[in-house]
Amino acid sequence: MTLRSTALLLAVAAVLPLSAQDRVPLALELPKPLFVGTPRPISLPNLEKPRQGPRPPLLVPAGTVLLSKDKTVTASDSLPVIGDLSFVTDGEKSGADGSFVEFGPGVQWVQIDLGASAKVHAVLVWHFHAQARVYHDVVVQVSDDPEFKSGVTTVFNNDIDNSAGLGVGKDPAYIETNEGRLIDARGAKGRYVRLSSAGNTTDELNHYVEVEVFGQP
């Protein structure tokens, strides 16, 4: 191999994304299911079809870790109807009474301060899994700006008509289960992760059992 070809290979390697060998399945700890039987039918224009079989693993860069455990949480409403903001990152995912925070109607958000800027590779959110329901206008964003006015990366958005005012999204609506919603954040850079919703198919309220943010500091 010539010196020129060696230099070319090194240059290409420097700009290539991580290969499959550099990525590993993200290890997750899921709570037990809380509801059984056949849920009532839910009809939405962008509702995803039920999946057959287990959820495919999400491959993330080796060295990806949980960044959000016990991190500070703020919200659009500092006085939730039920629960405490700390519930969002306390590691309690069971979904039983006393393990979730509840906010009033309308567009509401919770925001996690990771403590330092990071590459975010995955966000796993449980809104409420004691009942099969769908939350409206779910939007997940990452930024280094705590006000989310600049440098905002949207990693999930199923608001099909921009009713939440955060842009039109193409992601599907989904039924809540004990698996939570696993979102590929694709290395979005930021210190803050903000999650929004606007009620659900059972009532007008907004809930969070737990949010886990995985990445590399």
C-alpha atoms as an extended CHARMM CRD file, in Angstrom:
* protein
*
       217  EXT
         1         1  MET       CA              0.0000000000        0.0000000000        0.0000000000  PROA      1               0.0000000000
         2         2  THR       CA              1.3760000000        3.3740000000       -0.9930000000  PROA      2               0.0000000000
         3         3  LEU       CA              1.7790000000        6.3050000000        1.3480000000  PROA      3               0.0000000000
         4         4  ARG       CA             -0.8630000000        8.1770000000       -0.6350000000  PROA      4               0.0000000000
         5         5  SER       CA             -3.4520000000        5.4010000000       -0.3390000000  PROA      5               0.0000000000
         6         6  THR       CA             -2.7640000000        5.0240000000        3.3830000000  PROA      6               0.0000000000
         7         7  ALA       CA             -3.3370000000        8.7360000000        3.9260000000  PROA      7               0.0000000000
         8         8  LEU       CA             -6.5630000000        8.5170000000        1.9270000000  PROA      8               0.0000000000
         9         9  LEU       CA             -7.8710000000        5.6550000000        4.0620000000  PROA      9               0.0000000000
        10        10  LEU       CA             -7.0690000000        7.5510000000        7.2480000000  PROA      10              0.0000000000
        11        11  ALA       CA             -8.8490000000       10.6360000000        5.9630000000  PROA      11              0.0000000000
        12        12  VAL       CA            -11.9390000000        8.6380000000        5.0730000000  PROA      12              0.0000000000
        13        13  ALA       CA            -11.9640000000        6.9080000000        8.4630000000  PROA      13              0.0000000000
        14        14  ALA       CA            -11.8540000000       10.2750000000       10.1980000000  PROA      14              0.0000000000
        15        15  VAL       CA            -15.1560000000       11.3790000000        8.6730000000  PROA      15              0.0000000000
        16        16  LEU       CA            -17.0600000000        8.0950000000        8.6160000000  PROA      16              0.0000000000
        17        17  PRO       CA            -19.7700000000        7.5390000000       11.2400000000  PROA      17              0.0000000000
        18        18  LEU       CA            -19.3530000000        4.8570000000       13.8550000000  PROA      18              0.0000000000
        19        19  SER       CA            -19.4980000000        1.4210000000       12.2850000000  PROA      19              0.0000000000
        20        20  ALA       CA            -21.7480000000       -1.3940000000       13.3880000000  PROA      20              0.0000000000
        21        21  GLN       CA            -18.8250000000       -2.8590000000       15.3640000000  PROA      21              0.0000000000
        22        22  ASP       CA            -18.6670000000        0.3380000000       17.4400000000  PROA      22              0.0000000000
        23        23  ARG       CA            -22.3300000000        0.1290000000       18.4170000000  PROA      23              0.0000000000
        24        24  VAL       CA            -24.0150000000       -2.0270000000       21.0310000000  PROA      24              0.0000000000
        25        25  PRO       CA            -27.6510000000       -2.7000000000       21.9540000000  PROA      25              0.0000000000
        26        26  LEU       CA            -28.9060000000       -0.2440000000       24.5700000000  PROA      26              0.0000000000
        27        27  ALA       CA            -29.5490000000       -2.1240000000       27.8110000000  PROA      27              0.0000000000
        28        28  LEU       CA            -32.9590000000       -1.2520000000       29.2960000000  PROA      28              0.0000000000
        29        29  GLU       CA            -34.7550000000       -2.1570000000       32.5090000000  PROA      29              0.0000000000
        30        30  LEU       CA            -38.5190000000       -2.2190000000       31.9500000000  PROA      30              0.0000000000
        31        31  PRO       CA            -41.2890000000       -2.2870000000       34.5640000000  PROA      31              0.0000000000
        32        32  LYS       CA            -43.9160000000       -5.0080000000       34.6870000000  PROA      32              0.0000000000
        33        33  PRO       CA            -47.1300000000       -4.5710000000       32.6620000000  PROA      33              0.0000000000
        34        34  LEU       CA            -49.9950000000       -3.0070000000       34.6320000000  PROA      34              0.0000000000
        35        35  PHE       CA            -53.0230000000       -3.6300000000       32.4360000000  PROA      35              0.0000000000
        36        36  VAL       CA            -54.4190000000       -6.8000000000       30.9090000000  PROA      36              0.0000000000
        37        37  GLY       CA            -57.2490000000       -7.6350000000       28.5660000000  PROA      37              0.0000000000
        38        38  THR       CA            -58.3810000000       -5.8330000000       25.4480000000  PROA      38              0.0000000000
        39        39  PRO       CA            -58.1820000000       -2.0210000000       25.6040000000  PROA      39              0.0000000000
        40        40  ARG       CA            -60.9480000000        0.1040000000       24.1700000000  PROA      40              0.0000000000
        41        41  PRO       CA            -60.4510000000        1.0360000000       20.5120000000  PROA      41              0.0000000000
        42        42  ILE       CA            -58.4750000000        4.2040000000       19.8270000000  PROA      42              0.0000000000
        43        43  SER       CA            -58.8280000000        5.9490000000       16.4820000000  PROA      43              0.0000000000
        44        44  LEU       CA            -56.2840000000        8.5640000000       15.4200000000  PROA      44              0.0000000000
        45        45  PRO       CA            -55.0940000000        9.4550000000       11.9110000000  PROA      45              0.0000000000
        46        46  ASN       CA            -51.4240000000        8.8590000000       12.6950000000  PROA      46              0.0000000000
        47        47  LEU       CA            -51.6790000000        5.9650000000       15.1630000000  PROA      47              0.0000000000
        48        48  GLU       CA            -49.0160000000        3.3470000000       14.5370000000  PROA      48              0.0000000000
        49        49  LYS       CA            -50.0380000000       -0.2560000000       13.9880000000  PROA      49              0.0000000000
        50        50  PRO       CA            -49.4960000000       -2.7580000000       16.8040000000  PROA      50              0.0000000000
        51        51  ARG       CA            -46.0660000000       -4.3540000000       16.6620000000  PROA      51              0.0000000000
        52        52  GLN       CA            -45.6580000000       -8.0880000000       16.3990000000  PROA      52              0.0000000000
        53        53  GLY       CA            -42.9790000000       -9.5170000000       18.6650000000  PROA      53              0.0000000000
        54        54  PRO       CA            -40.4440000000       -7.7710000000       20.8910000000  PROA      54              0.0000000000
        55        55  ARG       CA            -39.1900000000       -4.2590000000       20.2440000000  PROA      55              0.0000000000
        56        56  PRO       CA            -36.0280000000       -4.2630000000       18.1060000000  PROA      56              0.0000000000
        57        57  PRO       CA            -32.9500000000       -3.2130000000       20.0900000000  PROA      57              0.0000000000
        58        58  LEU       CA            -31.6070000000        0.2920000000       19.6230000000  PROA      58              0.0000000000
        59        59  LEU       CA            -27.9260000000        0.3270000000       18.7490000000  PROA      59              0.0000000000
        60        60  VAL       CA            -25.9400000000        3.1050000000       20.4210000000  PROA      60              0.0000000000
        61        61  PRO       CA            -22.2410000000        3.9540000000       20.6040000000  PROA      61              0.0000000000
        62        62  ALA       CA            -20.2540000000        1.9030000000       23.0840000000  PROA      62              0.0000000000
        63        63  GLY       CA            -19.8740000000        3.8750000000       26.3030000000  PROA      63              0.0000000000
        64        64  THR       CA            -23.4200000000        5.2530000000       26.2460000000  PROA      64              0.0000000000
        65        65  VAL       CA            -24.7190000000        5.5860000000       29.8170000000  PROA      65              0.0000000000
        66        66  LEU       CA            -27.8130000000        6.7660000000       31.6790000000  PROA      66              0.0000000000
        67        67  LEU       CA            -27.3740000000       10.5110000000       32.2230000000  PROA      67              0.0000000000
        68        68  SER       CA            -30.6970000000       11.5360000000       33.7350000000  PROA      68              0.0000000000
        69        69  LYS       CA            -30.9370000000        9.5830000000       37.0120000000  PROA      69              0.0000000000
        70        70  ASP       CA            -31.8660000000       11.9650000000       39.8470000000  PROA      70              0.0000000000
        71        71  LYS       CA            -31.1240000000       15.0160000000       37.7160000000  PROA      71              0.0000000000
        72        72  THR       CA            -32.9970000000       18.2850000000       38.3100000000  PROA      72              0.0000000000
        73        73  VAL       CA            -36.4080000000       18.5810000000       36.6380000000  PROA      73              0.0000000000
        74        74  THR       CA            -38.3190000000       21.7800000000       35.8930000000  PROA      74              0.0000000000
        75        75  ALA       CA            -41.6890000000       22.1110000000       34.2010000000  PROA      75              0.0000000000
        76        76  SER       CA            -44.2200000000       24.4270000000       32.6090000000  PROA      76              0.0000000000
        77        77  ASP       CA            -46.1360000000       24.1330000000       35.8800000000  PROA      77              0.0000000000
        78        78  SER       CA            -43.9810000000       24.1080000000       39.0040000000  PROA      78              0.0000000000
        79        79  LEU       CA            -46.9350000000       22.8970000000       41.0990000000  PROA      79              0.0000000000
        80        80  PRO       CA            -48.1890000000       19.6220000000       39.5990000000  PROA      80              0.0000000000
        81        81  VAL       CA            -51.7200000000       18.4210000000       40.3120000000  PROA      81              0.0000000000
        82        82  ILE       CA            -50.3080000000       15.1600000000       41.6460000000  PROA      82              0.0000000000
        83        83  GLY       CA            -46.7880000000       14.1000000000       42.5280000000  PROA      83              0.0000000000
        84        84  ASP       CA            -43.4230000000       15.8190000000       42.5630000000  PROA      84              0.0000000000
        85        85  LEU       CA            -41.1250000000       16.8340000000       39.7020000000  PROA      85              0.0000000000
        86        86  SER       CA            -38.3970000000       14.5980000000       41.1210000000  PROA      86              0.0000000000
        87        87  PHE       CA            -40.5350000000       11.5720000000       40.1700000000  PROA      87              0.0000000000
        88        88  VAL       CA            -39.5460000000       12.1170000000       36.5230000000  PROA      88              0.0000000000
        89        89  THR       CA            -35.9370000000       10.9980000000       37.1100000000  PROA      89              0.0000000000
        90        90  ASP       CA            -36.0900000000        9.0080000000       40.3530000000  PROA      90              0.0000000000
        91        91  GLY       CA            -35.8640000000        5.5910000000       38.6860000000  PROA      91              0.0000000000
        92        92  GLU       CA            -39.3300000000        4.4440000000       39.8010000000  PROA      92              0.0000000000
        93        93  LYS       CA            -41.0330000000        3.1590000000       36.6470000000  PROA      93              0.0000000000
        94        94  SER       CA            -43.7590000000        0.9100000000       38.0330000000  PROA      94              0.0000000000
        95        95  GLY       CA            -46.5260000000        3.3310000000       37.0850000000  PROA      95              0.0000000000
        96        96  ALA       CA            -48.4900000000        2.5730000000       40.2340000000  PROA      96              0.0000000000
        97        97  ASP       CA            -50.2230000000        5.2960000000       42.2240000000  PROA      97              0.0000000000
        98        98  GLY       CA            -47.6710000000        7.5590000000       43.8490000000  PROA      98              0.0000000000
        99        99  SER       CA            -45.0430000000        7.0360000000       41.1590000000  PROA      99              0.0000000000
       100       100  PHE       CA            -46.1050000000        9.5950000000       38.5560000000  PROA      100             0.0000000000
       101       101  VAL       CA            -46.5070000000       13.3480000000       38.2440000000  PROA      101             0.0000000000
       102       102  GLU       CA            -49.6840000000       14.8720000000       36.7990000000  PROA      102             0.0000000000
       103       103  PHE       CA            -50.1430000000       18.2630000000       35.1250000000  PROA      103             0.0000000000
       104       104  GLY       CA            -53.2620000000       20.1220000000       34.0450000000  PROA      104             0.0000000000
       105       105  PRO       CA            -54.7730000000       20.4390000000       30.5530000000  PROA      105             0.0000000000
       106       106  GLY       CA            -53.1680000000       22.0960000000       27.5520000000  PROA      106             0.0000000000
       107       107  VAL       CA            -49.5940000000       21.9460000000       26.3550000000  PROA      107             0.0000000000
       108       108  GLN       CA            -47.3430000000       21.0750000000       29.3040000000  PROA      108             0.0000000000
       109       109  TRP       CA            -43.6770000000       20.1920000000       29.4280000000  PROA      109             0.0000000000
       110       110  VAL       CA            -41.0160000000       18.7740000000       31.7140000000  PROA      110             0.0000000000
       111       111  GLN       CA            -37.3290000000       19.5680000000       31.3010000000  PROA      111             0.0000000000
       112       112  ILE       CA            -34.3250000000       17.6110000000       32.5240000000  PROA      112             0.0000000000
       113       113  ASP       CA            -31.0180000000       19.3560000000       33.2540000000  PROA      113             0.0000000000
       114       114  LEU       CA            -28.2750000000       16.8100000000       32.5640000000  PROA      114             0.0000000000
       115       115  GLY       CA            -25.7740000000       19.0270000000       34.3730000000  PROA      115             0.0000000000
       116       116  ALA       CA            -23.4880000000       19.3900000000       31.3670000000  PROA      116             0.0000000000
       117       117  SER       CA            -23.7350000000       19.2750000000       27.6160000000  PROA      117             0.0000000000
       118       118  ALA       CA            -23.8000000000       15.7540000000       26.2130000000  PROA      118             0.0000000000
       119       119  LYS       CA            -24.3710000000       13.7420000000       23.0750000000  PROA      119             0.0000000000
       120       120  VAL       CA            -27.8460000000       12.3110000000       23.5830000000  PROA      120             0.0000000000
       121       121  HSD       CA            -28.3330000000        8.9540000000       21.8930000000  PROA      121             0.0000000000
       122       122  ALA       CA            -31.6900000000        7.8350000000       23.3030000000  PROA      122             0.0000000000
       123       123  VAL       CA            -34.6700000000        9.0640000000       25.3000000000  PROA      123             0.0000000000
       124       124  LEU       CA            -37.0590000000        6.5880000000       26.9240000000  PROA      124             0.0000000000
       125       125  VAL       CA            -40.3110000000        8.0270000000       28.2780000000  PROA      125             0.0000000000
       126       126  TRP       CA            -43.1950000000        6.5210000000       30.2010000000  PROA      126             0.0000000000
       127       127  HSD       CA            -46.1490000000        8.9180000000       30.3670000000  PROA      127             0.0000000000
       128       128  PHE       CA            -48.6180000000        6.5020000000       31.9710000000  PROA      128             0.0000000000
       129       129  HSD       CA            -48.8220000000        2.7490000000       31.4710000000  PROA      129             0.0000000000
       130       130  ALA       CA            -51.5360000000        1.6130000000       33.8590000000  PROA      130             0.0000000000
       131       131  GLN       CA            -54.0070000000        2.0100000000       30.9830000000  PROA      131             0.0000000000
       132       132  ALA       CA            -53.7900000000        1.8270000000       27.2020000000  PROA      132             0.0000000000
       133       133  ARG       CA            -53.9750000000        5.4540000000       26.0840000000  PROA      133             0.0000000000
       134       134  VAL       CA            -52.3550000000        7.8210000000       23.6020000000  PROA      134             0.0000000000
       135       135  TYR       CA            -50.8260000000       11.1830000000       24.5110000000  PROA      135             0.0000000000
       136       136  HSD       CA            -51.3170000000       14.0120000000       22.0480000000  PROA      136             0.0000000000
       137       137  ASP       CA            -48.6470000000       16.2670000000       20.5370000000  PROA      137             0.0000000000
       138       138  VAL       CA            -45.6740000000       14.4830000000       22.0450000000  PROA      138             0.0000000000
       139       139  VAL       CA            -42.5350000000       16.4780000000       21.2550000000  PROA      139             0.0000000000
       140       140  VAL       CA            -39.0200000000       15.7700000000       22.5540000000  PROA      140             0.0000000000
       141       141  GLN       CA            -36.2560000000       18.3260000000       22.0820000000  PROA      141             0.0000000000
       142       142  VAL       CA            -32.5910000000       18.7540000000       23.0750000000  PROA      142             0.0000000000
       143       143  SER       CA            -30.7240000000       22.0410000000       23.5080000000  PROA      143             0.0000000000
       144       144  ASP       CA            -27.9210000000       23.8070000000       25.3500000000  PROA      144             0.0000000000
       145       145  ASP       CA            -30.3150000000       26.7350000000       25.8430000000  PROA      145             0.0000000000
       146       146  PRO       CA            -32.4920000000       26.2980000000       28.9580000000  PROA      146             0.0000000000
       147       147  GLU       CA            -35.1400000000       28.5320000000       27.3680000000  PROA      147             0.0000000000
       148       148  PHE       CA            -35.2010000000       26.4470000000       24.1660000000  PROA      148             0.0000000000
       149       149  LYS       CA            -35.0460000000       29.5490000000       22.0010000000  PROA      149             0.0000000000
       150       150  SER       CA            -31.8830000000       28.6480000000       20.0720000000  PROA      150             0.0000000000
       151       151  GLY       CA            -29.8960000000       25.5870000000       19.0860000000  PROA      151             0.0000000000
       152       152  VAL       CA            -32.9040000000       23.2940000000       19.4730000000  PROA      152             0.0000000000
       153       153  THR       CA            -32.8770000000       19.7860000000       17.9930000000  PROA      153             0.0000000000
       154       154  THR       CA            -36.2270000000       17.9980000000       17.8000000000  PROA      154             0.0000000000
       155       155  VAL       CA            -35.7460000000       14.2310000000       18.1230000000  PROA      155             0.0000000000
       156       156  PHE       CA            -39.4390000000       13.2530000000       18.1990000000  PROA      156             0.0000000000
       157       157  ASN       CA            -42.6320000000       15.0300000000       17.1510000000  PROA      157             0.0000000000
       158       158  ASN       CA            -46.0460000000       13.4820000000       16.4910000000  PROA      158             0.0000000000
       159       159  ASP       CA            -47.9640000000       16.7830000000       16.4030000000  PROA      159             0.0000000000
       160       160  ILE       CA            -49.4180000000       16.5090000000       12.8830000000  PROA      160             0.0000000000
       161       161  ASP       CA            -51.0760000000       19.9460000000       12.8250000000  PROA      161             0.0000000000
       162       162  ASN       CA            -48.7090000000       22.1160000000       14.9070000000  PROA      162             0.0000000000
       163       163  SER       CA            -51.3920000000       22.5900000000       17.5410000000  PROA      163             0.0000000000
       164       164  ALA       CA            -48.6470000000       22.6790000000       20.2100000000  PROA      164             0.0000000000
       165       165  GLY       CA            -46.7950000000       25.4150000000       18.3230000000  PROA      165             0.0000000000
       166       166  LEU       CA            -43.5270000000       23.4810000000       18.0800000000  PROA      166             0.0000000000
       167       167  GLY       CA            -43.7410000000       22.5750000000       14.4120000000  PROA      167             0.0000000000
       168       168  VAL       CA            -45.4170000000       19.8600000000       12.3850000000  PROA      168             0.0000000000
       169       169  GLY       CA            -44.1630000000       16.3650000000       13.1480000000  PROA      169             0.0000000000
       170       170  LYS       CA            -44.2030000000       13.1310000000       11.1840000000  PROA      170             0.0000000000
       171       171  ASP       CA            -43.6500000000       10.6360000000       13.9940000000  PROA      171             0.0000000000
       172       172  PRO       CA            -46.5830000000        8.3380000000       14.8300000000  PROA      172             0.0000000000
       173       173  ALA       CA            -48.9270000000        8.5280000000       17.7650000000  PROA      173             0.0000000000
       174       174  TYR       CA            -48.5480000000        5.4320000000       19.9420000000  PROA      174             0.0000000000
       175       175  ILE       CA            -50.3280000000        3.5440000000       22.6960000000  PROA      175             0.0000000000
       176       176  GLU       CA            -48.6630000000        3.6800000000       26.1010000000  PROA      176             0.0000000000
       177       177  THR       CA            -47.2960000000        0.3880000000       27.4520000000  PROA      177             0.0000000000
       178       178  ASN       CA            -44.8260000000       -0.7130000000       30.1060000000  PROA      178             0.0000000000
       179       179  GLU       CA            -42.1260000000       -0.6030000000       27.3850000000  PROA      179             0.0000000000
       180       180  GLY       CA            -42.2780000000        3.1920000000       27.2670000000  PROA      180             0.0000000000
       181       181  ARG       CA            -41.4040000000        5.0390000000       24.0790000000  PROA      181             0.0000000000
       182       182  LEU       CA            -37.8030000000        4.5710000000       23.0170000000  PROA      182             0.0000000000
       183       183  ILE       CA            -36.5750000000        7.4700000000       20.8830000000  PROA      183             0.0000000000
       184       184  ASP       CA            -33.3830000000        7.4560000000       18.8410000000  PROA      184             0.0000000000
       185       185  ALA       CA            -31.8530000000       10.8850000000       19.5230000000  PROA      185             0.0000000000
       186       186  ARG       CA            -29.0050000000       10.2960000000       17.0330000000  PROA      186             0.0000000000
       187       187  GLY       CA            -26.3630000000       12.0810000000       19.0790000000  PROA      187             0.0000000000
       188       188  ALA       CA            -28.2300000000       15.3750000000       19.4680000000  PROA      188             0.0000000000
       189       189  LYS       CA            -26.0530000000       17.7140000000       21.5170000000  PROA      189             0.0000000000
       190       190  GLY       CA            -27.3810000000       19.5440000000       24.5500000000  PROA      190             0.0000000000
       191       191  ARG       CA            -27.5510000000       19.9190000000       28.2960000000  PROA      191             0.0000000000
       192       192  TYR       CA            -31.3430000000       20.0750000000       28.5040000000  PROA      192             0.0000000000
       193       193  VAL       CA            -34.0190000000       17.6590000000       27.3390000000  PROA      193             0.0000000000
       194       194  ARG       CA            -37.5910000000       18.9670000000       27.1270000000  PROA      194             0.0000000000
       195       195  LEU       CA            -40.6620000000       16.7730000000       26.6250000000  PROA      195             0.0000000000
       196       196  SER       CA            -44.0710000000       18.2330000000       25.7630000000  PROA      196             0.0000000000
       197       197  SER       CA            -47.5820000000       16.8110000000       25.4870000000  PROA      197             0.0000000000
       198       198  ALA       CA            -51.1590000000       18.0610000000       25.3490000000  PROA      198             0.0000000000
       199       199  GLY       CA            -53.5040000000       15.6780000000       27.0930000000  PROA      199             0.0000000000
       200       200  ASN       CA            -54.4470000000       12.1500000000       26.1000000000  PROA      200             0.0000000000
       201       201  THR       CA            -57.2600000000       10.0100000000       24.7730000000  PROA      201             0.0000000000
       202       202  THR       CA            -58.6300000000        9.3000000000       28.2660000000  PROA      202             0.0000000000
       203       203  ASP       CA            -58.6280000000       12.8310000000       29.7210000000  PROA      203             0.0000000000
       204       204  GLU       CA            -57.0930000000       16.2660000000       29.1830000000  PROA      204             0.0000000000
       205       205  LEU       CA            -54.2880000000       15.7990000000       31.6990000000  PROA      205             0.0000000000
       206       206  ASN       CA            -50.5670000000       15.2000000000       31.1860000000  PROA      206             0.0000000000
       207       207  HSD       CA            -48.5160000000       12.6160000000       33.0450000000  PROA      207             0.0000000000
       208       208  TYR       CA            -44.9500000000       11.3710000000       33.4540000000  PROA      208             0.0000000000
       209       209  VAL       CA            -43.9250000000        8.2150000000       35.2390000000  PROA      209             0.0000000000
       210       210  GLU       CA            -40.2500000000        8.3450000000       34.2570000000  PROA      210             0.0000000000
       211       211  VAL       CA            -37.8930000000        9.7250000000       31.6430000000  PROA      211             0.0000000000
       212       212  GLU       CA            -34.4930000000        8.1870000000       30.9520000000  PROA      212             0.0000000000
       213       213  VAL       CA            -31.8860000000        9.9940000000       28.8620000000  PROA      213             0.0000000000
       214       214  PHE       CA            -28.9120000000        8.0280000000       27.5770000000  PROA      214             0.0000000000
       215       215  GLY       CA            -25.7950000000        9.4880000000       26.0530000000  PROA      215             0.0000000000
       216       216  GLN       CA            -22.1500000000       10.3890000000       26.3450000000  PROA      216             0.0000000000
       217       217  PRO       CA            -21.0950000000       13.3170000000       28.5390000000  PROA      217             0.0000000000
